[in-house]
Amino acid sequence: EGFNYRFNSISFSGNEGYIVGKPPILLHTSNGGDSWERVPLNAKLPGTPVLITALPGEGQAEMTTDVGAIYVTSNAGLLWKAAVQETVDATLNRTVSSGISGASFYTGQFSSVKRSPEGKYVAVSSRGNFYMTWEPGQTFWQPHNRASARRLQDMGWRPEGGLWLATRGGDLFFNNDEKNLENFKQVNFGARGFGILDVGFQPDGTLWAAGGSGTLYKSADGGKKWKRTKSADKIPGNLYAVKFVNEKQGFILGNASILLRYIGA
């Protein structure tokens, strides 16, 4: 077609799967990925799809864009229904006077969007000035001030509930109270200035934090103490994403085609 597409997200529920990417594209499979079909997206779709989640049930999926639009479908993407009724810009215009620092500098996009298994979302503004959350039943995103003077690098959901937060200076914070998503406690981490780009969780409770210049840390006590994993020190690149499929099977994705596989302690 003359376009170089970059795939942003892939998700499966059984044999049914979806892929979204940039420029806006949606692919669907019903046979475990043996063949894919392109599903047309509306030209007026706000933003670029950055996250797709295949849900239980035939044809069920949820798609999120980089401007905070969330859509659900029950027929494999042929028709979509908006889950958020107000644009992020409109929300911030209402709340900019309510003490959300950096809201007036919002550039119209999120740099990161993460979804919990329960369908809750956390998104970081592209400048890292503030973050926003949304959960099913809410009509608009909820803006929040960041927990640190340093700008946000990324955020995500913890398996036991609450959020994790990484700053651009290498600090790491945990939130243990889902009822107060602005109550964070800094973790004694010591990343030596290297930014943490993602935190992954093994089912047995082991935590992994990955970042720039092959930075990889491990915690076996829920994040109280961390130890640098030297096996990644010689990797010439940044580590962007940590994902564990089960206790013994995990992967770390980095730039320059870097892919690490967990082989055990």
C-alpha positions, -999 to 999 in steps of 0.1 A, spaced: 0 0 0 30 23 1 30 26 39 54 13 65 32 3 94 45 0 129 25 -25 151 18 -11 186 -1 -39 202 -13 -75 198 -37 -95 219 -54 -129 218 -83 -145 235 -82 -182 225 -77 -183 187 -91 -149 181 -65 -121 179 -61 -85 170 -32 -62 160 -32 -24 159 -6 0 146 5 33 131 -7 47 106 -41 36 120 -45 -1 111 -65 -30 126 -59 -67 118 -80 -96 130 -76 -134 130 -99 -161 141 -76 -191 136 -47 -184 160 -28 -162 136 -26 -185 106 -42 -158 85 -52 -122 91 -77 -98 76 -77 -61 77 -107 -44 94 -114 -9 81 -111 19 107 -131 52 105 -110 80 90 -122 102 118 -109 80 145 -94 103 171 -57 95 174 -37 64 167 -45 30 182 -18 21 207 -35 -7 227 -58 -35 218 -73 -61 242 -91 -92 230 -119 -100 255 -136 -133 263 -164 -140 238 -164 -141 200 -158 -107 184 -152 -89 217 -123 -64 219 -114 -31 234 -92 -5 216 -75 26 230 -58 55 211 -30 78 221 -55 107 227 -75 87 253 -103 74 231 -115 40 243 -138 19 221 -154 -16 225 -167 -39 198 -187 -71 199 -184 -79 162 -146 -81 156 -142 -44 149 -170 -38 123 -188 -15 148 -174 3 178 -190 20 208 -172 48 227 -166 40 264 -153 76 272 -179 103 266 -156 134 270 -123 141 252 -91 145 273 -88 181 261 -123 189 273 -116 173 307 -84 192 311 -100 225 301 -124 219 330 -98 208 355 -68 231 347 -79 254 374 -83 227 400 -46 222 407 -34 197 380 1 208 374 12 208 338 -23 203 324 -20 236 304 10 221 286 -8 190 274 1 184 238 -29 162 230 -12 128 233 -3 102 258 32 87 258 20 55 275 -13 38 281 -16 7 303 -46 -15 311 -52 -37 341 -69 -71 338 -100 -55 354 -102 -30 326 -88 0 344 -64 24 326 -35 46 335 -20 70 309 11 93 311 10 127 293 36 130 266 56 156 285 54 135 317 38 164 336 9 145 350 -11 112 345 -47 102 341 -68 72 351 -101 57 339 -121 27 349 -153 12 335 -184 32 343 -166 66 343 -176 91 316 -142 108 314 -105 104 324 -95 115 359 -63 137 359 -37 134 387 -6 153 398 26 133 396 41 121 429 76 135 422 92 167 411 108 148 383 87 141 352 71 108 346 87 81 325 61 54 326 34 39 349 15 6 351 -7 -16 373 6 -40 400 -9 -75 401 -19 -71 438 -36 -37 431 -24 -2 429 2 14 405 39 16 399 55 49 387 89 55 372 104 90 367 128 102 341 156 104 367 154 67 376 132 69 407 106 43 414 74 47 434 46 22 444 10 29 452 -7 4 475 -41 21 478 -65 17 448 -89 41 465 -62 68 464 -42 67 432 -21 97 442 -7 82 474 28 69 464 58 57 484 93 59 469 111 26 466 148 23 477 160 16 442 193 33 432 192 32 394 222 55 392 204 79 370 193 54 344 156 57 335 134 28 343 112 20 313 91 -9 325 84 -31 355 74 -67 351 59 -91 377 65 -128 379 36 -149 393 58 -159 423 61 -123 433 96 -115 418 99 -81 403 120 -70 373 127 -34 364 143 -27 330 156 5 315 182 24 294 217 10 286 208 -26 295 197 -16 330 180 -46 346 171 -50 383 155 -78 403 137 -79 436 127 -111 454 109 -94 483 82 -73 467 103 -43 459 120 -37 493 155 -46 481 168 -46 445 199 -62 429 213 -53 395 214 -82 371 248 -80 355 240 -104 327 223 -75 309 252 -50 314 268 -57 280 236 -54 260 241 -24 236 206 -10 239 176 0 259 152 -25 275 116 -13 270 91 -40 281 91 -69 305 64 -96 302 60 -129 320 36 -154 305 39 -177 336 64 -182 364 90 -199 341 84 -181 308 92 -145 304 106 -120 278 122 -86 277 120 -65 245 145 -38 236 155 -16 207 177 -27 179 158 -61 177 168 -70 213 148 -99 227 157 -116 260 142 -148 272 140 -158 309 158 -191 316 156 -192 354 174 -179 384 
